[in-house]
Amino acid sequence: MSDPVSLSSSDSSDVDGTGDSDSTDVSRPIKDENSGSDNTNTQQKGQIAIVKPLSGDVQTDFAANKLVYNTTLQEWRTHSGVDIKGDAGCNIKAAANGKISAIKNDPKYGLTVVIEHSLNGRDFTTVYCGLKEISKNISEGVSVKSGDTIATLGEDIFCEKTQGAHLHFELSENNIPLNPQEYWK
């Protein structure tokens, strides 16, 4: 889950240089000043496949290396996952075989489940935010299979409230965010 990127008010009116203050796409990478990294994973794509945890349209695309405008918080920030629209109460599925490593109530993202996966010799983490209720058989340390129901979708997410009911879903490898859409079966 991304931390906000701070911009001065004079910067936010035309961040991408297009003259459009409502533009949500900023194409310049965000560099980590300490590592020189632009937050891009250099691993080969396509070596793993995961299932989409919710069958719905993507509302907000992955944008870990560019700024998008968050209408709820009214600020520019990165988006290290995808937001998938759904009906409150619908089932959320595990994206791959793995082990539940955390269940927490995040102040910004609400009820959240974190799953650790070892796929084709590589370690990945998936994060599921904006949940209403955890499934009865799900707790920390429990192993899950791809497609298992882990929770139900909540009404909204505090920091993305204007979007209504949706799942904020993240995939990462070695703490580097990946675009989940590039890995869906």
N, C-alpha and C positions, 0 to 999 in steps of 0.2 A: 504494500500500500504506500503510495507515494506521499511524501511530505510536500507541503505547499512550496512553490517556488516564489520567492518574494520579488515583487517588482514595485518600483515607485509609481505613484499615480500618474505621473507624466509619461512613464513608459507604457502603461497598460492601454492607453487610448489607441495606439497604432503599433502594436508589438511586432507584427509581421511586415510592416512597411508597405502594405497594400492600400492604406488610406481607409480601410474598413475597421472601425472600432469593434465590430461584432465578430470578426474573423476568428475561427476556432482552430486554424491550422498554422502553426509556426514551424517553418521548415529547418531552422538552424538547430543543430544538436546541442544538448546541454552537456557540458563537459564536467567531469569530476575533477576539481582543481588539484586534489591530492594525488590521484592516480593517472591523470591524463586520459582516462577512459571517457568515451562518449556514451557509456551505458549500453553498448551494443554487444550481444552475445556472438562470439566468433565460432561457435560450434556449428557443425553441418546440420542443415534442416532435414527433416524427413526420416531421421533414424529412429524416431519413436512415433507412436500414434496414440492419441487419447480420444475419449468420447466427449461430446459436448454435454455438459452437465445439466443442461436445460434446453428443451427445444423451443426456441424463440428467436426473434430477430436481435441482432446486435445493435444496441442504441448508441453506445460510445465505443469507438475503436481503441485498440492498444496504441499508446503514445508515450512510451518511456523515454524517448529521446527528443521529444518536442513538446511544446506547451499547447494545451487546449483550455478553453474557457469553461469553468465550472459555474453554471448558472445559479446553483444553490448558494455557494460560498462567494460568488461574484469575484472570482480571482482566476488568474492564469496559473496552471499547474500541470505537471506531468500526469499521465494515467497509465499505471503499470499493469493494467489488466484490461478486460473487456466487460462491458455491461450488457447483459442479456435480458431482454424484456420477458416478463412472465406474469401469470396470474398468482396473486397471493394464495398461499396454501398448496401450490403445485409441488411435486416432488423434485428434489435436487439429487443428482446422481454423482457418484465418485467417478472421476475422469479416467482412472486407471487403478490397477491393483496397488495397494499400499497400506500404510498404517497411520491411524489417526494420531497426530502428534500434539494437537492442541484443540481445545474448545474454549472459546473465550467470548466475552462481551466487550467489544471494542467501542470506545466512546464515539468514534466517527462512523464506523462501518457496521455497528450492531453485532448481533450474534454471528460468530465466525467459526468455521472449522478449517483446520490446517491438516493436510495429509502429506506424508513423505512417501516417495515412490523410488524404487530402483528399477529402471527400465533399460534393458540392453546394456547393462554395466555402467549406467550413468544414474546419478541421483538427482531427483527433481522434487519440487514442492508445489502443491496446488493449494490455493486459498479460496474459500467460498464465503462471501460476505452478504449480509442482508437477509439472514435466515429468521424464520419465525420459531421453529421448534426442531430440536434434534431428534432423529429417529430413536426409538427405544433401545435398540441393540447397539447404538453407537456411543462410545466413550473413548477417552484417551487410552492409547495402547492397543485398541482393537484393530485387527486387520480387516480390510474391505477389498472387495473385488470390483473390477471395472463395471459400472452400471448399477451397483448397489445403491439403494436410496439411503442417503445420509441425513437428510433434513427436508423441511418444507420451506418454501419461499415466504418472506415477510412482506409487509405492506410497503415499506420504503427504507431507505438508508439515510441516516441523518445528514451526511455530507453530500448526498446526491438526491435529496428529497424531491426536487422538481421533476425528476424522471419517473416517479411512481414506482410501482413494484418491479424490481429487477434484481438479478444476481450480479454482484461484482465478483468476477472470477479472474484469478491470477495463476500463472505458471512461471516458475523460475528454476534455473539451474545454477548452483553455486552463488545464490543470492543475486543473480543477474536475471531481470525480467525477460521473458520470452513472449512473443505474440501467440496466444493459444490457438488462434485461427489457422496458423500455419501447421499445426499438429493434429487437428481434428480429423478423425476417420471419415 
